[in-house]
């Protein structure tokens, strides 16, 4: 028998079927700046910025880690694409940038067009919500690298910021106030620890009244984007720095935006941790230090603002339920 690519585990027809399914959805994220359609070797984006004096491009790349294991176990693939886009949007937001376009990479052991379509539809949903074009991507079928039902995703985002509006740690001073914005849950970090703590005790379809749904619902809650809440404050020059709370926790990520010889004075009791974190700690016997280094613990973004602007910022963010969680101090 002759050996074909399909016999080796790669089905080109499945890839072409996926492109047919997603082409219209992807195009719905394109505005006049996108100069090419889906299917080319490279994507073209109009880089003229007449509204900027000195535009600076900002880029970031990330994934969603083992949250994908929860998606695979539940057969729910419509949220992880949103997670990835929103994570990347938040990362470049910490520089003051607005997103321009996003590109994805989807790799699977065996390409299932139904699964891939759900994931990419998530990319589309979040790109539209964040005024960002899904300008291109790559789909790879890699038998032997991944199990047949496994897949991984990564994304790259590009945004723009005015040079003199870039958020810089030199703007942060002792006495500045830390304002935390709530997360929607674990976001995209700490799932290896969460699975190890929770799954020996409960199935993903176990219902918890204090979680407001099943364990899967809590673990698959979409990583929140803070773009639209924060942008008006950036326009008014009311923010000194932003910290996106991902792997490394509140301290690890907020220290990244502090100048030398400054540190954090945090009030860990100033907000109520979402129940999902309490469950992880209780069932896994996880030490408090490990909880703080691994999870966002209910705070997804921290805005650092001057003390005299705190009331104004809190008023603007009222619908987001902000909370003062501490201050910047001299080290």
Buried (B, 14 or more C-beta within 10 A) or exposed (E): EEEEEEEEBBBEEBBEBBBEBBEEBBBEBBEEBBEBEBEEEEBEBEEEBEEEEEBBEBEBEBBBBBBBBBBBBBEBBBBBBBBBBBBBBBBBBBBBBBBBBBBBBBBBBBBBBEBBBBBBBBBBBBBBBBBBBBBBBEBBBBBEEBEEEBBBBBBBBBBBBBEEBEBBBEBBBBEBBBBBBBBBBBBBBBBEBBBEBBBEEBEBEEEBEEBEEBBBBBBBBBBBBBBEBBBEBBEEEBBBBBBBBBBBBBBBBBBEBBBEEBBBEBEEEEBEBBBBBBBBBEBBEBEEEBBBBBBBBBBBBBBBBBEEBBEBBBEBBEEBEBBBBBBBEEE
